[in-house]
Structure formats: C-alpha cells, structure tokens
Amino acid sequence: MNWVSEVVRPRIKTLFRRETPENLWVKCPDTGQMVFQKDVEANLWVIPGSDHHLRMNSTQRLKMMFDEGTWLDVALPDAPVDPLRFRDEKKYLDRLKDARAKTGLRDAFKVGFGRLEGSPTVIAVQDFGFMGGSLGMAAGEAFLRGAETALDKRTPFVLFAASGGARMQEGIFSLMQMPRTTVAVRKLNEARLPYLVVLTNPTTGGVTASYAMLGDIHLSEPGALIGFAGPRVIEQTIREKLPPGFQRSEYLKAHGMVDAVVHRRDLKATVARLCRQLMKQPLPEAAAEPETGAPPPPVAA
C-alpha cells in the first residue's frame, strides 16, 4: 500500500473539494446554451437569448399572475382513488404516492382565488409535474370546483392548461371528466362570466378535446405543443411528412385555433386586460378600492 498516494492525497482533495449544487445551471433545449438558473428564474423561467419558455409548476404560475404573488387556495374536493385497482409496472397507488411526494400536490390541479391587477379572479393551473398533468377524477373535480367558485364569486375563470391527456390508470372514469368539465364551461357561459384559456407546453389528448379548447379566448405561450395526438403518431398514421411547426402555437394561431401567442412576461397584463373588457370593468386606476384589502375566502370543500 502506497500511504502517500492512497491515503494522504485523497484526504487533501477532500479538504479542498467544493460542493456544486446540481441545479446551478439550466441547459436551453433549443440551443444547448448553459444559463445560470437564478437568471432564468428572474426571467420567469424563460431562457434569455433564445426565449425558450421552460415549464412552470402550479405555484410559480399563481405567484406570477396574482397581485403581490399572494392568493387563497381554493379547497378541492376528494375523489375516489384507484377505482380500477390498476397496475402496470407498478401499482397506480404507488405512482400517486410518488407524484404527491415530488410535487406536494394532491393531484394535477391547483386553484387559487385572488386579485389580478386589482380584480377578483379565479385561476386554475394544471401542473405537468404531477403525472404529466393528466386528467383523472380528482383533476375533473378540481376544475369543477374552480368553475363553481367563479360562479359563486361572479369572477372570470382563467385556466392554464398543461397535460398529456386523460389518465389511463382510471380508464372510462377519466374520460367521463371530458363531458363533466364541458357542462361546467356551459354554466360559465350561461352566467356570462369570462372563461379564458392559456395553452402551455404541452397541451394534448383529452384535455385538448374538451375544456382546453372551449374558452371565450385562447392564448398560448410561444412554441407550445398543442394538439390531440402527437406529431409522430400522426405521421405514422397518414404516412406523410408534417409541415414545419405543425401543432405549435404559432401554427395554430395562423390557422385560427389560437387567438394570440403571448410572451410570458406579457401574460399577466394581457389576461387582466381581457378580463376587464369582458367584465366591462374600469381600468385599475379608476376602480374603487374594496372595503377590505384581501379577497373573500374561497368556497369550502
């Protein structure tokens, strides 16, 4: 045994080793550029230079949209868990447990009630980090509770959609959420309350086939993938090469399926302006101050 090379040298290296955080840098998916994470976070998770819009979780979305980054969480109802006792490579219950530990959420939706440039608003966000933002019974109940809260408070309902589609582990129970959420949107229409949808990357499957495309106005972030089936599946089915940018937000806007593609830095102001116009409200400067500084509490579960 060489005492100097095998004992002394490793100890010296340990003394001078500096631990580097794993999340110090972010790699741009478009250019491969390495960017300091704090710069990306300060830029609302948009890569400076390339303008690539990274995914945001539900808490980050709500903080970005509500005034002073504060809101009241809307209590969401419980839903039956694992009605089919589904199992593939692992139990569905175990997948749910892992997703809840990873995200801190009960399911793929988070709903908040607060002020958007001074106006009371209900905002629902699908979190892609929770099993791909998939639509199951709990997500359907959360959407309904968000719509019911908007109806009760007479406020606009804003949805940030991000999903891979219906949750296969719940089978037909998942698909039934499509007509249920459609009925909720119809009630908002009958009450003449605005329902705005912001399509983010990605929004696909049964979500696109239901409430994500039923908004009064559809906005989208740049470069978002939006469609029912994915481009690869479509190419294999029709055996043709798809046009450049197919199913991206800019392509959908050019073909009339999206009203506007809005950069993330402009989303809050754009959504707030549209809500004021649809609700026929005055500008924030002319709006009267409410009697209390905070919005009323959300509907209890």
C-alpha positions in Angstrom: 0.0 0.0 0.0 1.3 3.4 -1.0 0.4 5.6 2.0 1.0 8.9 0.3 -1.0 8.2 -2.9 -3.8 6.2 -1.4 -4.4 8.0 2.0 -2.8 11.4 2.1 -3.7 12.6 -1.4 -7.5 11.7 -1.2 -7.7 13.5 2.1 -6.1 16.6 0.7 -8.6 16.5 -2.2 -11.5 16.2 0.2 -10.3 19.2 2.2 -10.3 21.4 -0.9 -13.4 20.0 -2.6 -16.2 22.4 -3.2 -19.7 21.1 -3.4 -21.5 22.4 -6.6 -25.3 22.5 -6.5 -26.9 20.2 -9.1 -29.4 22.9 -10.2 -26.9 25.8 -10.6 -27.2 25.8 -14.4 -30.0 25.3 -16.8 -29.4 24.0 -20.3 -31.5 25.6 -23.1 -33.4 22.8 -25.0 -33.1 24.8 -28.3 -29.5 26.0 -28.4 -27.8 23.9 -25.7 -26.6 27.1 -24.0 -25.9 26.8 -20.3 -27.6 29.6 -18.3 -27.3 30.5 -14.6 -30.5 29.3 -13.0 -31.1 32.4 -11.0 -31.1 34.4 -14.2 -33.7 32.1 -15.7 -35.8 32.2 -12.6 -35.7 36.0 -12.6 -36.8 35.9 -16.2 -40.0 34.0 -15.4 -38.3 30.7 -16.4 -37.7 31.9 -20.0 -34.1 31.4 -21.3 -32.6 34.8 -22.1 -31.4 35.0 -25.6 -33.3 32.0 -27.1 -36.6 33.0 -25.5 -37.4 29.3 -24.9 -40.2 29.0 -22.4 -39.5 26.4 -19.8 -42.3 24.7 -17.8 -43.5 26.3 -14.6 -45.1 24.5 -11.8 -48.6 25.5 -10.4 -47.3 27.5 -7.5 -44.9 29.5 -9.8 -47.8 30.2 -12.2 -50.1 31.5 -9.5 -47.4 33.6 -8.0 -46.7 35.1 -11.4 -50.3 36.0 -12.0 -51.8 37.3 -8.7 -51.0 40.7 -7.3 -48.1 40.7 -4.9 -47.8 36.9 -5.6 -50.5 36.1 -3.0 -53.8 34.3 -3.2 -56.1 32.0 -1.3 -56.0 28.3 -2.2 -59.5 27.0 -3.2 -60.2 23.9 -1.2 -60.6 21.0 -3.6 -62.9 18.0 -3.1 -61.6 14.5 -2.6 -62.2 11.9 -5.4 -62.2 8.1 -5.4 -58.6 6.8 -5.6 -57.7 3.8 -7.9 -61.2 2.7 -8.7 -59.9 0.1 -11.1 -57.1 -1.2 -8.9 -54.8 -0.6 -11.8 -51.3 -1.9 -12.1 -48.8 -1.9 -14.9 -45.1 -1.9 -14.0 -46.1 -0.6 -10.6 -49.3 0.0 -8.7 -51.3 3.1 -9.5 -51.4 3.9 -5.8 -47.6 3.9 -5.7 -47.5 6.2 -8.7 -49.8 8.6 -6.9 -47.8 8.5 -3.8 -44.6 9.3 -5.7 -46.2 12.2 -7.6 -47.6 13.6 -4.4 -44.2 13.4 -2.7 -42.5 15.0 -5.7 -44.9 17.9 -6.2 -46.5 18.5 -2.8 -49.9 18.4 -4.6 -52.9 16.1 -4.1 -53.3 15.9 -7.8 -52.6 17.7 -11.1 -54.7 20.8 -10.4 -54.1 23.8 -8.1 -56.8 26.5 -8.0 -56.4 30.0 -6.5 -58.6 32.9 -5.8 -57.1 36.4 -5.5 -56.7 39.7 -7.3 -55.4 40.1 -10.8 -54.5 43.8 -11.3 -57.0 44.6 -8.6 -59.9 42.5 -9.9 -61.0 39.3 -8.1 -60.2 36.3 -10.3 -60.2 32.5 -10.1 -57.2 30.8 -11.7 -56.7 27.1 -12.2 -53.4 25.6 -13.1 -52.6 22.1 -14.4 -49.2 21.0 -13.1 -47.4 18.9 -15.7 -45.0 17.7 -12.9 -47.9 15.6 -11.5 -48.1 12.6 -13.8 -47.9 14.7 -16.9 -50.9 16.9 -15.8 -53.1 14.0 -16.7 -56.9 14.3 -16.4 -58.4 12.0 -13.9 -61.3 12.1 -11.5 -59.5 14.4 -9.0 -58.5 16.8 -11.7 -62.0 16.9 -13.1 -63.4 17.7 -9.6 -60.8 20.4 -9.2 -61.8 22.0 -12.5 -65.5 21.9 -11.5 -64.7 23.4 -8.1 -62.8 26.2 -9.8 -65.7 27.0 -12.1 -68.2 26.8 -9.2 -66.0 29.3 -7.2 -66.0 31.7 -10.2 -69.8 31.3 -10.5 -70.3 32.0 -6.8 -67.9 35.0 -6.7 -69.0 36.3 -10.1 -65.4 36.5 -11.3 -63.6 35.4 -14.5 -62.2 31.9 -14.6 -58.7 31.5 -16.1 -57.2 28.1 -16.9 -53.5 27.4 -17.5 -53.6 24.1 -19.4 -50.7 21.7 -19.5 -51.4 18.0 -19.9 -50.5 14.8 -21.7 -54.2 13.9 -21.8 -56.6 11.6 -19.9 -55.2 9.4 -17.2 -55.1 5.8 -18.5 -55.0 4.3 -15.0 -58.6 5.5 -14.4 -60.0 4.3 -17.7 -63.6 5.3 -18.5 -63.8 7.3 -15.2 -61.1 9.6 -16.6 -62.8 10.0 -20.0 -66.1 11.0 -18.2 -64.4 14.1 -17.0 -64.5 15.5 -20.5 -68.3 15.9 -20.6 -68.4 17.0 -16.9 -66.0 19.8 -17.5 -67.8 20.8 -20.7 -71.0 21.2 -18.7 -69.1 23.4 -16.2 -67.9 25.6 -19.1 -71.5 25.9 -20.3 -72.6 27.1 -16.9 -70.0 29.9 -17.0 -71.3 30.9 -20.5 -74.9 31.0 -19.3 -73.8 33.2 -16.4 -72.0 35.4 -18.9 -68.7 35.0 -17.0 -65.4 35.0 -18.9 -63.6 31.8 -19.3 -60.0 32.3 -20.6 -57.6 29.5 -21.5 -53.8 29.8 -21.7 -52.4 26.9 -23.5 -48.9 25.9 -22.4 -46.4 23.3 -23.4 -47.7 20.7 -23.9 -51.5 20.6 -24.1 -52.6 17.3 -25.7 -55.1 14.4 -25.6 -58.4 14.5 -23.9 -57.8 17.9 -22.3 -57.4 19.5 -25.8 -60.6 17.6 -26.9 -62.6 19.2 -24.0 -62.3 22.2 -21.8 -58.9 23.5 -23.1 -60.5 24.4 -26.4 -63.8 25.8 -25.1 -62.6 29.2 -23.9 -64.0 32.5 -24.8 -60.5 33.5 -25.7 -57.5 31.2 -26.3 -54.0 32.4 -25.6 -50.8 30.4 -25.9 -47.2 30.7 -24.9 -44.6 30.7 -27.7 -43.6 27.3 -29.0 -46.2 25.3 -27.1 -47.2 21.9 -28.4 -51.0 21.8 -28.8 -53.0 19.0 -30.3 -54.8 15.8 -29.7 -52.4 13.1 -31.0 -48.7 13.7 -31.1 -46.9 14.6 -34.4 -45.1 11.3 -34.5 -48.4 9.3 -34.2 -50.0 11.4 -36.9 -47.1 11.0 -39.3 -47.2 7.2 -38.8 -50.9 7.2 -39.4 -51.1 9.3 -42.5 -47.6 8.3 -43.7 -46.8 11.9 -44.7 -44.3 14.4 -43.5 -46.0 17.1 -41.4 -45.4 20.8 -42.3 -42.8 22.7 -40.2 -44.0 23.9 -36.9 -47.1 21.7 -37.0 -49.1 21.7 -33.8 -47.0 24.5 -32.3 -48.8 27.6 -31.0 -47.7 29.9 -33.9 -49.0 27.4 -36.4 -52.3 27.2 -34.6 -52.6 30.9 -34.5 -52.0 31.1 -38.2 -54.8 28.6 -38.8 -57.3 30.2 -36.4 -57.3 27.9 -33.4 -55.4 30.3 -31.1 -56.3 33.9 -30.7 -52.9 35.2 -29.7 -49.4 33.9 -28.9 -48.3 35.9 -25.8 -44.8 36.1 -24.3 -44.8 35.0 -20.7 -43.7 38.5 -19.5 -46.9 39.9 -21.0 -49.3 37.3 -19.9 -50.5 38.9 -16.6 -51.2 42.2 -18.2 -52.9 40.6 -21.3 -55.2 38.3 -19.2 -56.1 41.1 -16.8 -57.0 43.5 -19.7 -59.1 40.8 -21.4 -60.9 40.0 -18.1 -61.7 43.7 -17.5 -63.0 44.1 -21.0 -65.2 41.0 -20.9 -66.5 42.0 -17.4 -66.9 45.7 -18.5 -64.8 46.9 -15.6 -62.9 50.2 -15.4 -59.1 50.4 -15.6 -57.3 49.7 -12.3 -56.6 53.5 -11.7 -60.3 54.2 -11.9 -61.5 51.2 -10.0 -62.8 51.8 -6.5 -60.8 50.3 -3.6 -62.6 47.4 -1.9 -63.6 47.7 1.7 -61.0 45.0 2.7 -57.5 44.6 1.4 -57.9 40.8 0.8 -60.4 38.9 -1.3 -63.1 37.0 0.4 -62.3 33.4 1.3 -62.9 30.6 -1.2 -65.7 28.1 -1.1 -65.1 25.5 1.5 -64.8 21.8 0.4 
